[in-house]
Amino acid sequence: MGWLWIANGDQNQPTAAAVEPSAVPGEPTRHAAHLERLGALDERAQRPVGARLGVEPAAALERQPMAAQRPARDLVTLHARFVRPDGSKQNVTAGRIALRDEFDVLREVEVRQTEGVRVTGLAPGRYAVHFEGPELHHREQYLELGRAAAADRSGAAEVVCVERLMLWPANWVAVVVETVDGRPLAEVAERWGHDPAALFVGAFELRARLEPPREAGAPRAAARAADDPTLARFHLPRGYRSWELQQHCVGSLEVIHPPPLWIGLDVLGAPAGWELLQPGATELRFRVEPAALEQRLARVCLRIVDADSSAPVDRARVTLRADRTAHRRTDLTDRESNRDGRVVFADLVPGRYELTVTRGESQLQQSIELAASEQRDLGDLAVGEAVGVEVLVLAADGRPVIAYVEIGAYEQHRRSGELFPRLLQHRTDARGRVRVPRPGQRAIVRATRESGRSDGVGSAQELGGSRSPNVLLDPAAPQQEPLRLELHDPLAVEITTRRAGGACIEVLDALDVVVARSARFDVHEIEVELVPGHYRARCVTPNGARGSEWPFVVDRARQCVAID
């Protein structure tokens, strides 16, 4: 009770050091023990009430006694960087940062004309941090400062914790999504037994309009006709596994057109409601039903059967791998089929997945695109039971070499980097040998000395360095094993076109696989590196129209091929 008396300003009551007798003689009181831990018992007991309530000037609120008595090795330095909700830097012209620790001790720091601040002499622990400044608002953050945090040592004793303080400019609004009873979505995901990131990364989308929504029962295209992307811009959290800026806050809305605005929320590809954004608002709050979220998740079932007898296959291993890394889950990996050959995957986020079925050394792969609330039955998937494919990689002079062997689905007129599922990579031993899973469908196999590839839209070709040509592996036409892949150094080839208008240049190999493509549609020449062999070049317009194909043979360096 003595502690409360001081907090309420009764200066005639005893100090905190004398108000609560120990339960056991000789033991310090609970409050006194806390204050002694901070090294500030005498200073705190005699401090005016205003100091505890945070109304003293900043200089009077510095915890100098605590810092002076603590060894330097026990203190932490906070390096706070000011950022906007989208992660970009934010300059602060003037403001004040308040840090309150778990014992209610306050520290304030003035900041001016800076993109960050350094606060020294902090005791390790949990801090509530709040910023106040003109033209900026701040949602209170909690920081764990200490050796257990992600700290970077910058000296023999000093521990520096680098943290970001998120400041919201006047035209930025926090987007809050929670359940109808105010619970965080993370709690909902954990109740379902899932990591929240696996369900909610990329799950939220906002749209804006000036007029009130009147779209009940309207088709999706018609319902979105009134949406205007120039009114506001929604920013998702940065980071491939980030789905919250702070608890409940799933993103930020950069308001371009002055409010009022109607803002609609889509969750997991389906509408979740509308809210009116009022002028001066710093927060937009949506409430969703957990049951409605669960209905948006998809489900996949399938049955594994033998390729020869069509009998159910038990204990085949099935993996459903999300294209988006954050959506991948351990419970979707290496699931075994039951006695009936069946496997069921539930609570799937809408999107693209690769399905892999493994039976012994036989393997089947498929691509699946799931919509919100979709219940997909893939039916019977036939998988044989066979040994893997023996592969031998040789240098051009016939010596076995260590290399990477890639195997994946075969599709004509496609670049292998565009294929989904993607090519799987295996490494040979010192004898140049490796056994890869036997595919259940036609596949391409190739070898390369480099472990990585460049398959982005800005790259003319995805493989560089010494490599083999693509080889077709067809289950219907078995080849002699081991399958021999011969590495060759690539040769430079220049391809030019006189074609007017926008078009890109494509190069196809003997299997009709696109091995090179210009990154833009306005180029008239590209230079690529190709291993010896037969190729064809052509122009392709942005709408997919293909021009005539021009065959050529790569057998020497610095060739020039002209096409129309």
Secondary structure as UniProt FT lines:
FT   HELIX           2..7
FT   TURN            8..9
FT   TURN            11..12
FT   TURN            16..18
FT   TURN            25..26
FT   HELIX           30..38
FT   HELIX           41..45
FT   HELIX           49..52
FT   TURN            53..54
FT   HELIX           58..61
FT   HELIX           64..69
FT   HELIX           72..74
FT   STRAND          76..83
FT   TURN            85..86
FT   STRAND          92..101
FT   TURN            102..103
FT   STRAND          106..114
FT   STRAND          116..122
FT   STRAND          125..133
FT   TURN            134..135
FT   STRAND          136..138
FT   STRAND          141..145
FT   TURN            147..148
FT   STRAND          151..153
FT   STRAND          159..169
FT   TURN            170..171
FT   STRAND          172..179
FT   TURN            180..181
FT   HELIX           185..191
FT   TURN            192..193
FT   HELIX           196..200
FT   TURN            201..202
FT   STRAND          204..209
FT   TURN            216..217
FT   HELIX           220..223
FT   TURN            224..226
FT   TURN            229..230
FT   STRAND          232..235
FT   TURN            240..241
FT   TURN            247..248
FT   STRAND          249..255
FT   STRAND          261..267
FT   TURN            268..269
FT   STRAND          270..277
FT   TURN            279..280
FT   STRAND          283..288
FT   HELIX           290..296
FT   STRAND          298..306
FT   TURN            307..309
FT   STRAND          317..322
FT   HELIX           325..327
FT   HELIX           330..332
FT   STRAND          335..336
FT   TURN            339..340
FT   STRAND          342..348
FT   STRAND          351..359
FT   TURN            360..361
FT   STRAND          362..370
FT   TURN            372..373
FT   STRAND          375..383
FT   STRAND          389..394
FT   TURN            396..397
FT   STRAND          404..409
FT   TURN            412..413
FT   HELIX           416..418
FT   STRAND          424..427
FT   TURN            430..431
FT   STRAND          433..436
FT   STRAND          438..439
FT   STRAND          443..448
FT   TURN            457..458
FT   STRAND          471..473
FT   TURN            475..476
FT   STRAND          483..486
FT   STRAND          491..497
FT   STRAND          503..508
FT   TURN            510..511
FT   STRAND          514..517
FT   STRAND          525..530
FT   STRAND          533..540
FT   TURN            542..543
FT   STRAND          550..554
FT   STRAND          559..563
//
